[in-house]
């Protein structure tokens, strides 16, 4: 979320130029402890907080953190632009990325012909890229694409989502996962299906809004707000900007998916 947040901060400082800001790009797992010890004012996360993280916060403050949805995303499975694959099922995705295959695919998948590619692609090995363990994207993908399974030890872990996409774009045999906002011309997002026999669903805003795309998700920012009390004025103004037409236009500029009006109203109500 570092790019969206950076854009929001620039826009916010046009109205509040004296505000000092610092953005730490270290993965969603670092946000809950930073909120807990007060080193962060807001905690952007590309996944929901875990029950254990919420419990630790509640133990210290006596109330849970406030969760604010700020954008939507399609977590895409990317292949190189030269790769002709038409689509993949989630069990196939699981068999490529995980060692446990809890989505019940019959075989481990290590070569492109196992996914239906022929000719020059026969027996070509698949090069797999992914995020590091601090990433919320790593956690979300494990939960929803690997059926809560474990990643293969052979995956080439990357420090950022940008690096995952860059590696896939440079390697014709590459495959990786990242938010749809990171798509570039050297890669292609593979349409996905929940299981065999279903049509492949592309990662479009329409399919995210409808819930048809299998790896749709919200993006979040968490904040320390006591129940029955309004958010601190500066943070409140920041979130009002994030949830405004300008803030949501920056979501779209970054390639992610703005919230619909009904959700915006729900999130704005959380500020009071």
N, C-alpha and C positions, 0 to 999 in steps of 0.2 A: 504493500500500500504506500510505499515511500513516495512514489511519483505523484499520486493523487494528493496526498497530504502536503507535499511540497508546493503544489499549485495552489491549494487552499490557503496555505500560510502566506504566500506572496499576495494573493488577493486580499486576505484579511489585513495585512500590514499596510495596504493602501489606505485603509480607513483608520488604522491604529499604528502609525509608524513608530511609535515609541516602544511598542511591545518587543520584548526580546524572546527569541525562539531558538530551540535546539531540537533537531530531529535525529534520533538514533535508529539506524537501519540494522536491526540484528535478528529479526524474526518475531513472529507473534508470541512465541513462548516467553519472550522477555518482557512483554507488556504487563501481565498480571503481577509479577514481583515488583516491577517499577512503580505501579500504582500502589501496591501494598506498602512500600517503604517511602513513598512520597517523592521519589526522584523523577516521576513523570506526572504531568497534569492530566493528560489524556493518553489512552492506550489503544492505538489502531490495531485491529486484528483481522486476518482473513479467515478466521474460524470463530465459532462460539467459544466462550470460556468453558473449560471443563468444570465438572462438579467440584473437584478437589480445589481448583483455583478459586471458585466462588466461595467455598467453605472457609478457606484460609482468609479471604478478605472479610467475610462476615464475622469470623472469630475475632479479628482485630478491631473492626469498626462497629459491629453490632447490626449491620445491614449489608445487603449485597451490593455489588457495583451496579451502576445503571448502564444498560446496554442500549446503544443507539445505532440503528441500521442507517448506513450512509450511502450505499450503492449496491448494485447487483453485479454478478459476474458469472460467466460460463467458464468453468475450469476445463480447458481444452487439452486434448491429446494431440500433440503436434508431430508431424512427420516432415521430412524434407520435401520441398516443392516438386522434386523429380519422382517422388514415390507415387505409384498409381493406385494405391489401396483405396477402395470405395468407402469402407466403413469397418467398424469393429463393434463387437458386443462387449459388455462389461466383463463377462467371464474371460474373453480373449485378452482384454486389457490386464486383468488380474494375472493371467498366465504369463504375460510378458514381464510385468513389473514385480510380482511377488514370488516368494519361495514357498508359500503356504497354500496357494490356490483355493482359498476358502469360498470363492464364487463358483466352485465346482466345475471348472474346465478340466477335461480329461487329462490333458498332457501339458507339460512345461513347454512354453513357446520361446524358441531361441533363434529361429530363422524365418525369413519372410515368406517362404513357400508354405509354412504352416498356417499362414493367414490368407492363403489363396492366391499368392502372387506366383507367376510362372515365368518362363523364358529366362531373361537375363537375371531375374531376381531369385531363381531357384537356388536354394541352399545358402543364400547370402545371409551372414549372421546379422542379428539385430543389435545395434549399439543403443543402450538404454541410459537416459539421463534423468536426473531428478533433483529435488531440493534437499537441503540439509535438515537435520532433525529439529532445529529451532523454528522452522517455518510452519506457519499455520496452513499453508498449502500442502505441505508434506502430511500433516495430520489429517486434513480434510480428504486428501486423495486416499490415504490408507483406510480411512473409515468408509468411504463411499464407493471407491473404485476397486479396492482390494478386500471388501467385505470384512474390514477390521483385521486384515491379515498383516504379514510382515514383508517388508521389501527384500528383494534379493541383495546379497552382499556385493554383487558385481555391478550394481548401478553406480554410475559415475555422478556423485553428488556435486551440486553446484551451489555457490553462495547466494545467488539471486535468481529470480525468475527470468530476468533478461539473459543471464548466462546459459540457462537451460535452452532457451529458444535459439540463442546464437550457436550453440554447439550442434543442435539439430540442423540448423541452416547450413552449417559447414560440413556436415557428414550425411551423405546420401542414404546411409543405412541407419540413421539416427531416429530415435523416438523419445519424446519427453512430455512432461505435463507442465502447464502454466496457465495463468489467467488469460482470457481472450484479449485483454488489452495489450498483451505483448506480441501479438501477431505481426509478422513482417513478411515481405514478399518472398523470402527464401524458405518459408515453411508453409504448411497447410494444416488447418485444424480438421481432424478426422471426424466425420459424423458418427454418432454412437447410438447403440440400441441396448436396452436392458438385457435382452436375451435373444437367442436364435429365433428366427421367424418373424421378428418385429422389424419394421422399417427403420433405417438409419436416420437419426435426427441431427441436423446441423446445429452448430452453436450460434444461433441468431438471437437478437433481443426478443423477438416474438416467441421463440421457443423457451426462452428463459422465463419471460413473464407468465406464460401458460403452464410452466412446470414440466413441459414435455422433454426438454433436454435433460439427460440423466445426471449431469454434474453441475446443475445450477446451484448458486449459493448467494447469500448476502455477504457484504463486507461490513465490518462493525468498527465502532469506536466506543471504548468503555471509559467511564468517568466515575469519580467518587462524589456522589450526591446523596446527602442525607434525606430520608423519607420526609415528605411534608414540607421540605424547604426548597426554594428555587435554586437552580444552579448558580454558582458564583458569576457575577456580571460579565467578566471577561470571557469565561468559557461559554457562557450563554450566548454572547454575541458571536463567538466563533461558530458554534453549532447552527445558529440562525443563518449565518452566511453559507455554511456547508449544505444546509437543507433548502437554500434559496434557489431561484432560477439560475443565478450565476454559478453557485457552487455545484449544482447538478450539471450545468453545461461543461464544467471542468471535468466531471466524471466522464462525460461522453467524449471530450477531446482526448482523454487518456485511453480511449478504447474500451472503457467499461460501460455499464448500463445504468442510466439514471433510475431513481425510484419513481413509482407512479404516485399521483397526487394523494390517494387515500393513505398510502404508507407514509408519505411526507407529513401528513397531518398527525398521524399516530406518533411519529418520532418527535415532532415539534411539541406535542403535549407533554412529553417526558421532561422538558426543560423547566417546567414550572413546579 
